[in-house]
Structures are given as structure tokens and as C-alpha cells.
Amino acid sequence: MKDFKKGLEGIIALETEISYIDGVKGILEYRGYRIEQLAKLSFVSIIHLLLHGKLPTIREHDQFSNMLKERRELDVHTKEVIHFYNFNIEAMDALMTAISHLSHSDPDLNSNSHEENISKAIRLIAKAPTAVAYFQRIHEDKEIIKPNELLPHSSNFLYMLRGEIPTVLEAKILNVDFILSAEHELNASTFAVRVTASTLSDIHSAIISGIGTLKGVLHGGARLAVMNMLDEIGDPKKTEKYVMNLIKNKQRIMGFGHRVYKVVDPRADIFRDLAKKLAEEKKDMKWYEMATKIEEVVTRELVEKQGKTIYMNVDFYSGVIYKYLDIPPKLATAIFALGRITGWLAHALEQYKDNRLIRPRAKYIGDHHTPE
Ligand SMILES: CC(C)(COP(=O)(O)OP(=O)(O)OC[C@H]1O[C@@H](n2cnc3c(N)ncnc32)[C@H](O)[C@@H]1OP(=O)(O)O)[C@@H](O)C(=O)NCCC(=O)NCCS
């Protein structure tokens, strides 16, 4: 049997036209467009780009946006399930349960054709934010707020969550958050989605695999860990000591390090600028100051002194942004999923298009008890 790489590190497992990463130059592209360009567009354009392979014209954009708006509301059974499961359940688990239920109410339940899967994908992208917002409102013992058709995708989500229309900057920032979270090549959750799709299981099941995988703290769960770390530090003046302690005890600093990037994650730079703008709008620099201090200490201690390539990743400043947006920490990973669901769907569609069952081998290192 050939050699293996623990964690499949550096292994090319499949071909894709969806995204490209250069981890040394710090480049990320969706369908050939740099992330810095894409961050200036609407999330609806990115959904169109990822699902259909091209940016929409103005007319296509409006039609696509309306299609999403019309599909936001949940069916009565899925709403009941969210009510029923609300006690003592994590938002990511609730999202998996809601999506499992949405599959039963989907009009194209029994078809796995490309056209029908596109329709399912659009419904999933439209409905997932509603499921998360309803979950949170019910959990807080508040009235649910129905989707507002006048608001774009990201503003509507914040509106359903908080009950008030977000400021222009808040809406813009969540739009960017969804865009930057939407896709990232063959990360662990996308791989899980493709493995499930490769068995020709349905697209809802593939997305549930993705959600379960994103939950982990080494993946999407890091955003919540960053928020918890900021809370634990509590005061910018305590930051240096806190981070030095983590380093001394060889603990990981959440929001830093990456399997592919050996430089700063290009998404993190965009988030840093937005976090600063949001801090200024809120007239509260506390979280931003803490974050820049953490970055300074990690760079000085781990990069400059120890020569490691541990730079901030996408989860670091997005965790800071969620603090300013007053996102309940337990929703952090679920909101990441609301962006990433688009990339997962694009990958499931790509997998179905030219499928081969994903079934690698394992190197057996146990004993053999049968004599030869
Ligand atoms: C993302 C991550 C899992 C990638 O890890 P990986 O490619 O498997 O890298 P390794 O775990 O082999 O780490 C390589 C070295 O860097 C160190 N390292 C990696 N991430 C670190 C971090 N966040 N803080 C401190 N040290 C870190 C490891 O301790 C290891 O050091 P060693 O060689 O002295 O043992 C890892 O960087 C991590 O745990 N980061 C924190 C969680 C996070 O932010 N996840 C979101 C990713 S987008």
C-alpha cells in the first residue's frame, strides 16, 4: 500500500472549478475572481456565481434576489420542530434538525436531477437563515419575526434575529461575512459534503454532513472560541498576559493557524478593516483593541521568535465583528454555516455532475491473528 498523509495533508483529492487557494501568496478566488473584488458585491451575486458559475447581470440579480426572498418562510412542520427541539439544544444541532425536516417538505424530495437540485439549493439558502433566527427568538422566549421581503438577504437575517432593521454598516458587514464564509475549497466540512454526495445521497443529507463537520472547534467552531476568549480576557490591559500564558502552556490561540495558508488569510485582512469601522461606529474600541493586541503578541512570540507560520485566519476578526453585532455566542458557528451553505451546495452539485464514489483506503496497523 502507498504511503499515507495523516489528516490527508497536502493530498489532492479531486478537481474543482469552484475555488482556488494559493496558501503561500495568500490568494483566494471563487470561480476565478479574487475575494477582495467579490467582497464588494452583494451576497446574492456570490450565490449566483457559486451555483451557476457566473456573476449575474443586473436583471438576473434582481430575479434571483426575488426568488430567494419568496422562499424564506418555513413550512408549518419545520417551525413546529424548531419549537419542539428548542430546549437545551445547540443552534447547529437545531439547524441540522430543521434541514432534515425541510427535506421532507421539499417539493422535489424524490428527485436528484441537476435542475431540481438547483431549486432545492435556492430554497435551502433562503430558508436556513429563517430557521436560525426563529430558533434564537424562540429560545429567548420572544415572538418570531417573519422575513421582510423589502430587505436583502443579510439585513433580513439581522432583522429577524433582533427585531430591528440594522444600520447600513451592520448590514454591509454581515453581507461581507456571508461572502467570505461562503466557500473555501476542500476544507473539512466541504469534503464531508462531497463524500456524502458521492454516494448519491440527497443534497439535504450532504448539507447536514457539512453542518456536523463545521461544528468542531478546529473548524467553524473557532469563531465561537474567539468570542469566548475575548470575553474571558475582558479588558484590553489583560490581553498580553493572557496570550503569553496560552503560549507558555503550549495552548492554541483560537483564530490563528491554518492548514493551507502559510501567510495571513486574505479574508482576515478584510475582516480586520471592517471590525475597526464597526468599533468606530459603536464608539467602543474595546474588542478591537484586544484583538489587535492578541495579533501583535502572537506575531511577536510565535512568528518572529519561534519562526512558526501561525497567522490569523478567517475566524479571528469575524469573532470580533460578532461581538460588535451583539450576536449571541452560541449562534456564531450557525451564522458561519449560513454563509458556507452556498459553497457546500455548489460542491454537492459539482460532485453529482461528474460523480465517482469517494472511497479512500486505510493503512492497517493492527495485528493479524490468523496464521498464514
Ligand atoms: C487550523 C489548525 C487546526 C491547522 O492545524 P494543522 O495544519 O493541523 O497544524 P498543526 O496542528 O500540525 O500545527 C503546527 C504547529 O503550529 C502550532 N499551532 C497551530 N495552530 C496554532 C494556534 N492557533 N496557536 C498556537 N499554536 C498553533 C502547533 O502547536 C504546531 O506546533 P509544533 O510543530 O511545535 O507542534 C490549527 O492551526 C488550529 O488548531 N488553529 C486554531 C483553531 C482555528 O482557529 N481554527 C480555524 C481554522 S480556519
Ligand as a Chemical Component Dictionary entry (heavy atoms), coordinates in Angstrom:
data_LIG
# 
_chem_comp.id                   LIG 
_chem_comp.type                 NON-POLYMER 
_chem_comp.pdbx_formal_charge   0 
_chem_comp.three_letter_code    LIG 
# 
loop_
_chem_comp_atom.comp_id 
_chem_comp_atom.atom_id 
_chem_comp_atom.alt_atom_id 
_chem_comp_atom.type_symbol 
_chem_comp_atom.charge 
_chem_comp_atom.model_Cartn_x 
_chem_comp_atom.model_Cartn_y 
_chem_comp_atom.model_Cartn_z 
_chem_comp_atom.pdbx_ordinal 
LIG C1  C1  C 0 -6.392 25.266 11.969 1  
LIG C2  C2  C 0 -5.428 24.240 12.575 2  
LIG C3  C3  C 0 -6.235 23.053 13.081 3  
LIG C4  C4  C 0 -4.472 23.787 11.482 4  
LIG O1  O1  O 0 -3.636 22.918 12.067 5  
LIG P1  P1  P 0 -2.609 21.919 11.350 6  
LIG O2  O2  O 0 -2.404 22.241 9.925  7  
LIG O3  O3  O 0 -3.054 20.545 11.667 8  
LIG O4  O4  O 0 -1.285 22.328 12.090 9  
LIG P2  P2  P 0 -0.692 21.610 13.337 10 
LIG O5  O5  O 0 -1.755 21.268 14.318 11 
LIG O6  O6  O 0 0.144  20.477 12.800 12 
LIG O7  O7  O 0 0.239  22.722 13.953 13 
LIG C5  C5  C 0 1.547  23.015 13.516 14 
LIG C6  C6  C 0 2.292  23.714 14.651 15 
LIG O8  O8  O 0 1.709  25.002 14.855 16 
LIG C7  C7  C 0 1.171  25.109 16.179 17 
LIG N1  N1  N 0 -0.120 25.773 16.070 18 
LIG C8  C8  C 0 -1.044 25.628 15.093 19 
LIG N2  N2  N 0 -2.084 26.440 15.317 20 
LIG C9  C9  C 0 -1.807 27.102 16.450 21 
LIG C10 C10 C 0 -2.515 28.067 17.186 22 
LIG N3  N3  N 0 -3.701 28.501 16.807 23 
LIG N4  N4  N 0 -1.952 28.546 18.305 24 
LIG C11 C11 C 0 -0.737 28.117 18.728 25 
LIG N5  N5  N 0 -0.012 27.195 18.051 26 
LIG C12 C12 C 0 -0.555 26.695 16.935 27 
LIG C13 C13 C 0 1.004  23.675 16.669 28 
LIG O9  O9  O 0 1.042  23.605 18.068 29 
LIG C14 C14 C 0 2.182  23.001 15.991 30 
LIG O10 O10 O 0 3.327  23.325 16.725 31 
LIG P3  P3  P 0 4.532  22.238 16.871 32 
LIG O11 O11 O 0 5.015  21.996 15.457 33 
LIG O12 O12 O 0 5.531  22.922 17.733 34 
LIG O13 O13 O 0 3.923  21.024 17.487 35 
LIG C15 C15 C 0 -4.639 24.869 13.741 36 
LIG O14 O14 O 0 -3.882 25.957 13.268 37 
LIG C16 C16 C 0 -5.521 25.287 14.908 38 
LIG O15 O15 O 0 -5.833 24.478 15.771 39 
LIG N6  N6  N 0 -5.927 26.594 14.963 40 
LIG C17 C17 C 0 -6.819 27.047 15.988 41 
LIG C18 C18 C 0 -8.251 26.751 15.622 42 
LIG C19 C19 C 0 -8.736 27.645 14.491 43 
LIG O16 O16 O 0 -8.562 28.849 14.501 44 
LIG N7  N7  N 0 -9.397 27.003 13.528 45 
LIG C20 C20 C 0 -9.976 27.681 12.404 46 
LIG C21 C21 C 0 -9.294 27.321 11.129 47 
LIG S1  S1  S 0 -9.862 28.288 9.780  48 
# 
loop_
_chem_comp_bond.comp_id 
_chem_comp_bond.atom_id_1 
_chem_comp_bond.atom_id_2 
_chem_comp_bond.value_order 
_chem_comp_bond.pdbx_ordinal 
LIG C1  C2  SING 1  
LIG C2  C3  SING 2  
LIG C2  C4  SING 3  
LIG C2  C15 SING 4  
LIG C4  O1  SING 5  
LIG O1  P1  SING 6  
LIG P1  O2  DOUB 7  
LIG P1  O3  SING 8  
LIG P1  O4  SING 9  
LIG O4  P2  SING 10 
LIG P2  O5  DOUB 11 
LIG P2  O6  SING 12 
LIG P2  O7  SING 13 
LIG O7  C5  SING 14 
LIG C5  C6  SING 15 
LIG C6  O8  SING 16 
LIG C6  C14 SING 17 
LIG O8  C7  SING 18 
LIG C7  N1  SING 19 
LIG C7  C13 SING 20 
LIG N1  C8  SING 21 
LIG N1  C12 SING 22 
LIG C8  N2  DOUB 23 
LIG N2  C9  SING 24 
LIG C9  C10 SING 25 
LIG C9  C12 DOUB 26 
LIG C10 N3  SING 27 
LIG C10 N4  DOUB 28 
LIG N4  C11 SING 29 
LIG C11 N5  DOUB 30 
LIG N5  C12 SING 31 
LIG C13 O9  SING 32 
LIG C13 C14 SING 33 
LIG C14 O10 SING 34 
LIG O10 P3  SING 35 
LIG P3  O11 DOUB 36 
LIG P3  O12 SING 37 
LIG P3  O13 SING 38 
LIG C15 O14 SING 39 
LIG C15 C16 SING 40 
LIG C16 O15 DOUB 41 
LIG C16 N6  SING 42 
LIG N6  C17 SING 43 
LIG C17 C18 SING 44 
LIG C18 C19 SING 45 
LIG C19 O16 DOUB 46 
LIG C19 N7  SING 47 
LIG N7  C20 SING 48 
LIG C20 C21 SING 49 
LIG C21 S1  SING 50 
# 
